[in-house]
């Protein structure tokens, strides 16, 4: 349980859940209903977007996932797989955690595309949709599953600070 769950919700044609506040609020109601259903241990939301992470002279494109860290930890066990540093807190606004395949180092599959040498406390710039923000690396996780370890996580609060019209 380091990558995905079993339920995906997508907006109907013509509705963009990321930029329409009322649609997002309806989405939260649906998530609440799922969490309260019999037999459900926990459910969480994620906002996935492609982004570029820049560190010194290196950069690459990886999936960046905005989460509510407390809820996400109830569903996906990345929080238990911290290789260095710490997992995100809900109020983190300028912190990011990186998968080991992004961070690089010994045993990484894609050393040619990894950031190589990055460590907890270093600064990275995240760029998406012509917007950017500098983050401090709070932690590096290692799930031992390359696809999971090729992602980065920020909080929903961080995503709102980059693009206020998203997830408001």
N, C-alpha and C positions, 0 to 999 in steps of 0.2 A: 504494500500500500504506500508506495512512494511516488506514484505518478498520477493516476486518474481514478475516478469513481465510476459509477454506473449510470448516472442520470445527467443528461445534457439538456439544457433549456436554451432554445434559440428563439429570437423574436420572429413574429410573423412578417411576411414580406411588407416592406415599407416602414417598419418600426425599427429604430436603432436604440437598443436598450442603454447604450453608453452615453447618449447625449440627450435623451428625453427624460426629464425628471419624473413625470407621472408614470412612464413605463418602468423606470427603475424602482419606484415605490411599489408598483404592482408586483414586480419581480421579488422584492423583499417579502411581500405578503405570501407569495407562492413558496418561497424558501421557509418561511415560518410554518406554513401548513405541512411541508415535507418534514421538518424537524419535529412536529407534534404528532405525526402519524404513528400508529402502532408499529412496533418492530424497528423503527428507525433509531439508531444510536446517535447519529449526528449527520448533518449535511452542512455544506459550506459553499460559498460562491468564490469564484476567481474571475479576474479580468485579465485576459491574456493579450499581449500585444507584442509585435516584433519591434525590437529596438537595437540600437548600436551601443555597445559599452566601450568606452575609450579609457585607456590607462597608459600614460606616458606615450610612447610612440606606437603602441599596439592598439588595435581595435578589432571588434568582430560583431556579428549580428547573432543574437540569441533570443529565445523566447523570454520575455520578462512577464512575471505574474504578480499582479497586485492582489493582496489578500488581507483578510482580517486574521492576524496571526493566531489568536486564541481559538477561533472557530476552525481554522485550517488544521491546527494541530490535533483537533479531535477526530479528523477524518484521514489526513495524510501524515505520515510519520517523519517528515523531513526534520522537524524540531528535535527528534531523537537521534539524528544522524549528523550532528554538528562535528566536523573534523577539527575546526579551529574557531575560536570566538564563540559568539552567542547567537541564538535565534532572535527573530524580530519581536518587538513589543508593539501593541496596538498604537501607541502614541509616537512611535518612531516616524519622523518626517524626512530625515535625510540619511537614513541607514539602508543598506542593501545587504543581502546574503547571496553568495555566489556558489553555484555548483562546482565541484572539483574539476570537471572537464573545462569549465571556463577559466578557473583560477590557474590551472596548469600544475606542473610538478611531476615528480616521479610516478609512473604508473598510469598517467593520463593517456588516453587513446589518441586524441587530436592535439599533439603538442605544437603543431604548426599553426593552429588557429587559437590556441589558448593565450591568455594574457601574460603568462610566464612571470613568476616571481611576485605576484601580487600577494599581499598579506593583510590580515586584519588591521584596521586603522588607516589603510591607504585610501586615497580618494580616486573615484572614477566618475566619468561623465556619462550619463545615460541620455541618448538622443532618440526621439521618436516624433514623427509627424511635425517636423521642423521646430520642435521644442526640446529644450535640454535642461538638465538639472545635475548638480554635483552631489554625489552620495559618498558616505564613508562606509567602507566594507566593515560590517559588524561581525560577519561570520562566513565560514566556508563549510559547506556540507558535502558529505560523501555517502551516498546511498549504495554505492557499488553497482549502480545501474546507469550506464552512460547516458541514456536518454533523459533520465531524471536529473542527472548531474550536469546537464547542458542547459540548465535554466537558472534564472536569477529571480529573487523575490524582493518586492518592496511592499509597503503597506498601502491599503486603499487611501489612507490619509496622504501619503506621498504622491500617489497618482493624482489626487485632487489638487495638490499644490503645483504640479506640473501643468495640468490642464483642468481648470476649475469647472468647465462645463461637463466633465466626466464624473459620474458617480457623486452627484450632489444631493 
